[in-house]
Structure formats: C-alpha cells, structure tokens
Amino acid sequence: MIHLDSRNFKDEYGRTLMLRGVNLGGSSKVPVQPDGATWNKAGFYDHRHVSFVGRPFPLAEADEHFNRLRNWGFTFLRFLVTWEAIEHAGPGIYDEAYLDYVRAIVEKAAEYGIQVFIDPHEDVWSRFTGGDGAPGWTLEAAGFDLTKIHATGAAILHQEYGDPFPRMVWPTNNNKLAAATMFTLFFAGNDFAPLLKVDGEPIQDYLQRHYIAAIQQVALRLRGLPNVAGYDTLNEPANGWISEPDLRKPGQSVPALIGASPTIFQSMLLGAGIPQRVDCYAVGLASFKKTGQVLLNPQAERVWWEGQADVWRQHGVWDLDSHGQPVLLKPDYFTKVNGRSVNFDEDYFKPFANRFAREIRALAPEALIFVESVPSFTNLHWGSQDETQIVHVPHWYDAVTVLKKTFLPWFTVDADTRRLVFGAANVRRDFAAQLGRLLRQADEQMNGAPTLLGEVGIPFDLDGGKAFRSADFSRQVQALDATMAALEMNCLSFTLWNYTADNTNQRGDLWNDEDFSLFSRDQQNGSHTVYDGGRALEAALRPYPMATAGQPLRLAFDIRSKRFEYTFRGDDGVVAPTEIFVPDYQYPRGLSVEVSDGSYEFDREAQVVRYIQTPGREAHTIRIRPET
C-alpha cells in the first residue's frame, strides 16, 4: 500500500518509492463496438449504443500484457477509463458489463504486483468535439446537435474531416465553440449560464453530479482491491472561456493556433449559422504563423437543436442589431462575476476537485487523489484548507518534438519561458529545468505534495513514420532518452504515455492519428520474448531505485555505456533494503555492482539488486555497469 509522507511516496516499510509505469492505454479513449477508431465514421453518431469492454485489451490477453509490463519494470499504471465508457446509454444508466470488466482487469494486474490509479480521461471534452471523455448526451443536454458540430466549425473531427488528419490540430478544439462551451458550463455554468437548466436543474450541477456519480460507480466496483492507489480528478481539464479577456480574439485554453482559428465571437456566430471568414495558422519552427483565411460554415448550418436557444446569445453576450447584423455586447463577459474578477483554479477548479475527492472518499476512504489543472496553467494553489492526501500530476512533453513530429536534439523551445534553446547539452539541461519547475510548483504552491508526472513520452511516428519502414528506431531512442534523462535528473516518478495493445503502424493508437505507444504488434518479430513488439526499449527500460531506505539525491543512467549511478541519503530507521530494478534488457551478459558501503545481493530472476547500507553514513552510492 502506497502512502504519502511530505513530498514522497512511501511503502509499508518506510522506504521512499520511485513509481514508474505507463498509461494503459491509448485506445481506451474509443469504443470497441462499434469500431471507434477516429478515422472510422461508421456508427459514430449512434453514441448511446457502444461498448468499451476490451479496453485496454481483452481479458484473455491480460496475462501477456501484464507479464510484459512487469518484466519491463513498469509496475504503477495510470489506468484510463472514460465517462462515456461508464454512462454512454443515458443519464444514470451505467454499463455494468464494462464495470465488471474493469474489475477483472485490475484484479489481474494485482496478480503481477502491479498497482494502478484510475484516470477518468478526457481530451477536449468528448469524442463528439474531437477528443474523448464525456458521453454524447451531455452535449445534447446543453442544446448541441452532434451532427452539426463539425460543419459549423464548433470542432474539427477526424471522422468528418477524413485523412490525412492535420497533425496535432485536435487540442485547438478546446478553443472552439463546443468544447469551450461545455467546459464553461461544467465548471461555471451557475455564474455564466444561470438560465440553462436540465429538467429544472442548473446545468453545472447536472453535469458535475453525473460525472462524479459515474466515477463513483468505478470506485464501488473496485472497492476492496489493494492495488488501487487512487483516482485522478479529470485528465487535462480546460477552462473553456472562463477568464478569457477579449472575445474578439481566439481562445487561449490551449495556447496554440493550428488550422482554422476563429475568434471566440466568431465561434459563437458560426454556431448560430452565420458563416465567418477566419484566420488560418500553421506550426513554424518556434511559433505559429498565419497562412491565410478560410470561409467556415458556408452552408449556414446551425449547431443548436431546432427551438434551442444559443446559450451565449440567451445570456446577452451577443445579439443582432436593428439591421440584423451580429454585435458583440460583452467582450469581457467571462472575466467577472458581480463585478469581481474570476480565477479559474480558485473559483471553479478547486471547488470541483475538493468535491470530487470528498465524494470518491465516501466510498474509498484511503484513496489518494491525483490532481491536475489546465496543462498550460501553473497557478494552482492547494492549501491546508483543501483535501489532504493529494498528488500533483502534471504532464510534460517536448513541444517541438510533438508538434513537428521530428526530434531535433540541438533545438527546443522552453514551454514556460518561450525561450529558444540551442545546442544538444543545453536542450537536455532545459528539459530537466522544465521538469524541475513542476516539482517546485508542488513545493511552493501545493503544500509540498508529491509529484508524479502523469503523462510524458514521445511520438513514435517521427519523420513521417520512417522507422516503420526501416525498422531503425534510433531517432526515437535518442528522443526518449533525452526525456528519460531529464526525469532522472529530477528523481521523478512518472507514467509514460502510453502502452496501446492494439497499436498499428498505420493507425497508431486509433485516436486522431496519434502514435505514442511503447508497444505495437507491428513491431513483433516472432521472438516471443517479453521484449517482442517493444519500441525504443533501449531508452525506456532503465535501472531505477524502486524503493529506497532514505531520500534520493542523484540518479543517472547512460544508455551507451549502460552505467548506472544512484546516491541517496540514508535513513537508519528503515531496516528494509534499498531495491534497484535492473533490467536484463540492458545487462544480458551479467552486471557488476559497486557500493560505497554495506552489502548487496542480485536476484537475477526478479531483476533486482537489494542493498543493505552501513548505518551512520550520511550518503550511500550504488554503481552498476555491464560485466566485462
């Protein structure tokens, strides 16, 4: 059982844990039946008749995948579920077969010594707004006609757009009408859309009540399983249009301009059936560049159900003048309530997260709560008045690698400072510095909560999928190693994005043409080893201190020399040994261990070095290298 001690994860012996694992899995965002891969439009709008049983993989395959992950050293998993998977059929109608399946899969993980925390996953609200997460009926409750969302520019959908789907365009849906409206209603409908009610209930209360109740169904089904560490509040929440200072500009929930990028006001008009000529952007080397304009919604389709009021016009944000021309009446509508400036995290996210924690713990009192706010925000403060036993779970990716789908070892852009960084050594230092800021955020703003990086990884379809044709993944190894080294420099726990059991070279993780999976059937060569199908394992499978009788100080691994070095401050009050995971993958011919003091033993079968320190020393060092 994992418990928290200041900024550390601890086990029952008092050892400091370094948790490593994967997100399981990338295709859990889409249903199995009908085939929900985003390139496939067939059956897409029949949203109440779906099944996610078999995500992340069929129960019959569970032994194969958990055995692989255990042997890879990934024993702490971020297990994806979606609100849609639980409650797709309608409000209060839960998919019992799916909940039974989730229980069976998590029980199977326990047989392999694997712990999980549950991630209620969403991206840009829902599959029907270009992402995943919420059921289709949530949008219908707000008045949206799902079949008109793409046509009106309220979101860009792979199912409607077709192939090739623009690279990394999906996050910009957070800035568009459908997702931005839903997040605004979910977090702050009582303030910004008080007239909108569902069966007499304010829509904010309606949405939050159903969401939390759905995740409670998971907590009920998993109650009593000792390998369930806790629950994430909500993957990558967005602020919608809350705090947007000027509706005459594009939304900035995601600070990216890719493809057609309407202003917030234009988004509202497009949804009302008023065509708009909007600016288009593309990804440059270090910024987003305007490439021209495009006319959206030329057919003047309306996104709202017939007879359903446009929620923002209904609330006086805009209207038509005496000549029938649209006019923006309140360009700063989402910045103030009763004359007071609003703060998304303080006024809306924290009340929701605290409520979520309380209601989950009503069923699972020992559950850790994994808290993450808007990925681009860094001002979340969590204090003594908030729920305890929380974990800070930010996400981090190298933006240049993800947006360009190529790895430039000599160049990056610092995500926080927007500073251009040149030179391979400087890039690696900057990666570590960016991650270090996330740790400081927890120390300085979140009451010293422990940090686990909930998502971090690389796309494997770099350079147009060249490695899939050549079988040379050296570029991916180089990219992943740069990230892993930065994690090690900060002694961070993490769950890599991701492991997708049904990944293919052609369709990746089956969602918006992303391909981040460490495993693919298409990379299997028939060797039938636990490494068969793995990608960039030279960088992914590394020695690390699973449990330390003290406090980690320094950690490093060189993938070329295979030399590992770890230094920690000892705690003589902990009698259990320090345990280092040492993957056979890196040391197939044996290894040599050097310790600063004390004694050790190597358990080859378990791939673990156990070290007993000499009492009275301030620091202890363990070095491992290949046997010569």
N, C-alpha and C positions, 0 to 999 in steps of 0.2 A: 504493500500500500504506500503510495506517494503522499508525503505531507510537506507543507511549506514551512521554512524557517528563514525569516527575513527574505533575502533575495535568492535563496537556494531551494532546490528540490532535495528532499531527504528521504531515505528509506527507514525501515523499522530499526536499523542498527545505528542510525545517526550519520550514515555516510552521505556525502554530497553526490547527487546523481547528475550525470550529464545525459540528457534524453536525446536519442536520435531515432528518427523514423521517417515515414513518408505519409503523404496524403493519399488515402485509399477511398476512391480512385477517381481519375479524371472523367470517366464516362458515367459516374454516378449522377451527373447533372441531368441526364436524359433517360427516358423510359426504355425498357427492354421491349415492351409491347404497347403499341406498335413501335417499330424501329424508330427511336427518337433521335438518331444521329442528325445533326442540324442541317446537313446537306439534303436530307430527305424530307420533302414536303408532304408525302402521303400520310394522311391521317393526322396531320399536325393540329388542326383546329378542333378535333374531337377530343378535347382536353380532359373530359371527365372520365373517359374510358381508357385508362392507361394502367400499366403495371411496371413498377421498378424492382420487382422481385428478380434477383440475379445481378443487382448492382451492389458491390463492385465486381462480383463474379458468381457463377452458380455455386451452390453449396458443395456440389460434387467436386469442384476444383479447389476448394478451400485448403485442403491439406497441401497441395502443390504450392500454392502461393504463400501460405504462412510459413511453410518449411523454407522456402526460398528467402523470404524476408528475415526470418530468424537467423539463417546462416549468413546473411548479408550484414547482420548486426543492427537491423532496424526493428527495435522491439517496443517502440512507442509510436502509435499511429494516430493520425488525425482522420477520423472515420466520417466520411461525408454522408449526410442524409439531406433530403430537401423537404421543405414544407409540402411541396406538390406530391412527393412520393407518399407522404403520410395521409393527406387530406384532399386528394385530387377530385374525388367524386362529388364534393359539395361541402358546404359548411357543416362541421360536426360529424361528417361521415368519414371514418378512419379506415384505412386499408389494413385490415387485420392480418392478411396473409403477408404483407410486407413487414409489419411489425414482428410477426413470428420469425420471418426470415432474418431480420436484423439480429434478433436474439440468438438465433442459431449460429450466425456468423461470428458474433462477438464471443459466444461460448467456445467456438472452435479456436479463435485467436488465443484464448486463455490456455488451451492445451499446449500451445507453443511458447508460453511465457510472455505473450505479447499483451501490453496494455494499450488502451485506446482512450481518446477523448472524442466526444461526439461534436461534429461540426455541422450545425444547421446551415447548409451552404446556399448562398445566392450570389448571383452576379447580375447587375443592372435589373434587379427585381425578379424577373421571370423569364421563362423560355419565350413568352409571347411579347416580350420587349427586348429580345435579342440576347438573353442570358439564360438564367435558370433560377429556380428557387420557389417563388410563390405560385400557388395554383392559378389557373386562368380565371376562375370565378372571382378572385379578388379584384381584378381589373374590371370585370363586368359589374361588380358591386359599386365601383366608382363611376360607372357610366360608359366605359370604353367598349366599342365594338372591336373585338380582337382581329377580325378580318380586314379592318381598315387601318391598322396601326402602321404597317409598312408603307402603304400607299400615301398616307398623309405625312410621312416624314416624322411620325411620332417615335419611330425606332427604325433601325436597319436590321433586317432579319436575313440570316443565311438561307432559310427555307424559301424566301421570296426573291432574294437578290440573285441566288444561284452562284455558280462557280465561274471564275475564281473569286472567292470572297476576299475583300480587301483586308490586308494584314493589320491586325490589332485595331480594327475600327470599332469592335464591339464595346470597349469601355466608354466611347463617346455617347453611347445610348443613355448613360447616366445624366447627360446634359440635355437630353431631348424630352419631349412632352410626356410620354407615357411613364417612363421610369422616374423622371423628376417629380411628376405629379404624385405617383404612388408613394415615393419616399417622403414627400412633404406631408401627405395625408397620414401616413403611418406614424410619423414622429410628431407632427404638429398640426394635424387636422383640426383639433379643437381651437387653435388660435387662428389659423389661416383659412379654414374652410368650415366654419361652425354650422353653416346651413346644410351641409351634406350629411345625411343620415341614412342608415340602412335599417329598415324596419324599426325606425324610431331611435336607433342607437347612433351616436356620433361615430363617424367613420374611423377616426383614430382609435377609439375604444374598441370598435368592432374588429379592426384588423389586428391590433395587438392582442386582444383576447383570444382570437382564433389561432394566431401564431404561437403564442405561449402554450395554449392548450394542446396544440399539435406536438410540440416538443415534449410536453409533459407525458404524452402517450408513449414516447420513446423511453422516457425516464421510468415510467411504470413498467414497461416491458423488460427493461434491463435491470430493474431493481434487484439488489442482492448479488449482482455479479462483481466479484472483487477486482476484476481487471478493467473496470470502467472508472477512469480517474475523474471525469467531469464533463462539462458542457461548455461549448463556445456560445457567446450571446447571439452572434449573427455574423456570417462571413462578409467582410468588406462592405459594411453599411455605407449608404450615401446620404448626404444631407438634402437631396432633392434641390429645391431652390431656396431653402432656408438660408438666410444671411446674404443672398445674392444682392449686391448693392445697386445694380442697374440692369433692368430688364431689357434695355436696348442693346445689350452685349450678350455674347454666347455664355451659357452657364459654365461654371468652373468647378463643379463637383469633381470632375476629372479634368485636371489642367492640361488637356490635350486637344488639339484641333486636327482632325483627320477626316477627309472626305467632306461631304456637305455639312456645314456647321451653322445652322440658323441661330439667330439671337433668341433669347427667351421669349420675347414678344412675338417674333416670327413663328416660333414653335406653337404658341397659343393660336395664332391666326391660321396656321396650316391645319391644326386640328379642327378648327371651325369651318374648314372648307374654303379658305381664301389662299389661292396659290401665292407663293413667295419665291423671289429670286434670291438665293442665298450664296454666301461665300464658300468656296471650297479650299481645302488645305491638304498638304502632303507633308510627310516627315522629311526634314532636311537632316544634315549631319548633326546639328546641335540644337535645332529649333523646328518650328512648324512654319511652313511657307505657304502663302496664298498662291493658288494656281489658277483661279478664275471664279466663275459663278455658274450656278445651275438653277433651273426652274423646278421647284418641288411642288408636288400635288397639282399638276396641270389639269387633272380631271375634276378638281374642286370637290374631292371626296370629304366627308365629314367623319371624324373618328368617334364621335359620341353617338350612342343609340338614338334612334328616332324618338323625339319627345324628351330626351335627356338634356338638361341644361349643361352648357360648357361651364365647368366648375369655377374657372377663374373669371369669366365674364359675369357669372352669377354673383361673385363676391366683389365686383366692382373694380377689378384690376384693369380691365379694358372694356370698351364698348364701341358702338358705331355712332358717328356724329350725325348731324341733320342731313348730310349728303350721302349717308350710307357708307362712309369711309371709316375704317378702324382707327381708333385713337387710344393710346396708352394713357391711362388715368393715374396710375400709381406705380411709377418706375422703381420705387424702393419698397414695394409692398411687403416683401419678405424679410425686411431688416428690423422692423419694430412691431411691438405689440403694446397697445395702450401708451404709446409714446416712449417706451423703453426699448433700447437696442437688445436684440436677442443674440444668444451664443448657442450654437447648435449642441456642443458637447454638454455644457452646463444645464441648459434649459430643456433639452429633449433627449439626447442620447443617454446621459447618466440616469435620469428617472426611469427610462425604459430598462437599462441594464440592471439597475438595482431591483426593479420589479421582477425581471426575468430570474435573477439569482434567488430571490425570495421564493418564487413560485416553483422553481425547479427543486430547491432545497426542502420544500414542504414534502417532497416525495423522495429525495435523495439527500439527506442532511449532510453527508460527508463530501458531497461533490465539490470539486474545485470548479470555479467559474473562470473561463478564459475570455478576456475582454479585449476587443479591438474596435476602434472607432474608424472614421473615414480614413482610408490609407494615406491621403495627401495631407491630413491634419496632424499636427504634432502638439496640440494644446490641451489634450485630455488630462484633467487632474482628478485623482482618486484619493480621497482622504479618509480619516478615521470615522467620519460620519457615514461613509459608504459601506457596502457589504465587504466582509473580510474574506480571506482565503481565495484571493483572485490572482490570476496570472495574466501578465501583459503579453499579448500575442500579435505583435505587428508582423507585417510582411515586407519582404525586400527582394527586388530583382535589379540587376543592372539594366537601366532603361535603354541604353544604346543597343545592347545585345537583343533585348526583347523586341524593340520597335524596328530595328533594322534586320533582324534575323541573320546577323553575322557577328562574329566575335572579333573585336579589334583590341588586341592585348595592349596596344600603345595609346589608346584613347578611351575616355569616358566623359560623361557629364555628371557632376555631383548632383544627386536628386534634391538635396536640401538647399545648397548654395547656388545652384545653376552654373557653377564654375566649370570651365573646360579644363580637363586634366590630360596631360600628355606624358608619355613615357611609361614603359611597362612597370617599372618599380613604383612609380607614382600612382599608377592606376590601382595596383594592389594595395598600396597604403590607403588610398582613398576609399576603396571598398571597405577596408577594416574601420576607417574613421566613420563612415556612414553607419555601420552596424554599431559602433561604439556609442553613437548618439542615441540610438534606440535604447541601449542599456541605461544611459544617463537619464533619458526621459522617465524610465521606470523609477530610478533612484530619486529624481528630483521632483517628479510630478505625480507619482502613483504610489507614494507611501512605501517606497522600497520594494515593490512587488517583484517577484522573479519574472524573468523574461524567457519566453520560448518563441523562436521565430516560426510562426505558423505556416508561412509559405516562403520558399526560396528555391531557386532552380534555374534551369536554362532550357530554351527550346532546342530540340534535337534535329529539327528540320532546317538547320543553318544552311545558308548559301544555296537555297533552292533545293534542299534535300540531297545534296551531293553525296553525303555519306551513305545514303540508302543504295546508291548505285555502285559506289566504290568499295563499300564496307570499311572505309577508313574513317574512324570516329576521332581522330587525333585532335581535330579542332574542338569538338565537344569536350574532350578530356581537358584540353587547355582552358576552355571557358569554365567548366565546372570546378576545376582545380583552383582557379582564381577565387571563386566564390567560397569554396570549402576552406581555403587557407584563411580567408577573412573571418569566417565563422570561428576557426580555431584560434586565431589571434585574440578573439574576444571570449573564448571559452563558452560559447553559446550552445544552448540546447536548440534543436530545430526539427521540423518535419519537412522534408523535401517535397516540392511539387513536381512530379507526382508518380504514382505507380498505377498504370491502367492496364488491366489484364487483357483487354481486347483491343489494345492499340494496334494500328497498322501503319505501315509506311505511307500508304496512300491517303488515309483519313485521320491519322494521328489519334487523338484522344476522343474523337467522334463529336467534338464540340467546337464550332466556329473555326475549324481548321487549325486548332492548337495542337502542338505535339511536344509535351514536356515529360513524357513517361520514361522512367529508367528501364522499363521492360517492354519488349514487343515480341509477339510471336514471329514477326517477320525477321527478327534477328536470331532466331533459334537455328542452330546448325546441326542438330541431331546428336549432340554430345550427351544429352540427358543429365548433365551436371546441374547443380543449383545456379551456376552462372550462365547457363544457356539462355539466350534471349536478353541478357543484360546489355545495357548501353553505357559506355563511358565508365565502366566499373573501376578502371584504374584510378579515377578521381573520386568516385563515390564511396568505395569500400576502403575505409581507413582505420588504423588503430585509434582508439579513443578511450578515455577513462570512464567506464560505465558507472563506477561507484568509488568514491574517494574518502579515505579516512582523514578528512581535513578539508582544506579550501584550495581549489585550483588556482594556480598562479600563472603558469605559462604552458602552452601546448603548441606543438608544431609537428608537421609530417611532410617530408619531401618525397613526392611521387617518383622522382628519378632515382634517387639513391635508396629509397624505401627506409630512410632513417626517421625514427620517431623519438621525440623527446618531450617529457612531461615533468613539470615541477609543481609541487603543492606544499602548502603549509600544513603540517601535521596536527592532528588533534589526538593527543594520547588518551583521551577519554573514550575514543572509539576503538573497540577491540577487533572488529571485523576487518578483513583485509581490503586493501585497495584492489579493484579489479579492472584490468585493461583488456578490452576486446582487441584481439589481434587476428585479423582475417587471414586465413590460409591463402586467399587470393593473392595477397601481397608477399607471402612468405612460403611458397610451395615447397622449397627445399630446406625449410627449417629457419630458425632465427637465433640470434644471440642477444642476451639481455644483460645490461649493466645497470646496477643500482648504486646509489650513493651510500646506502647503509642498509641494514636489515637483511631480509631473505625473501626469496620468491620461489614460486613453482609455476610451471607452464602446463596447462591442461589442453593438450592439442585437440582433443575431441570437442571440447567446449569453446575452443579458440579464445582462451582467457589466460592471461598472466595474473596470478594472485600475489600480492606483495604485502609483507608484514614489515612495518617500519620500526626503526630503533627509537624507543622513547627518548624524549629530552632534546631532540634536534628540532630546529625551527623549520627547516625545509628539507624536502626529500625529492630526489630526481630519479626518474626511470628512463633509460635509453634502450631502444630496440632497433636492431638492424638485421639484414639478411645474414644467415650463417655463411661463412666463407670456407 
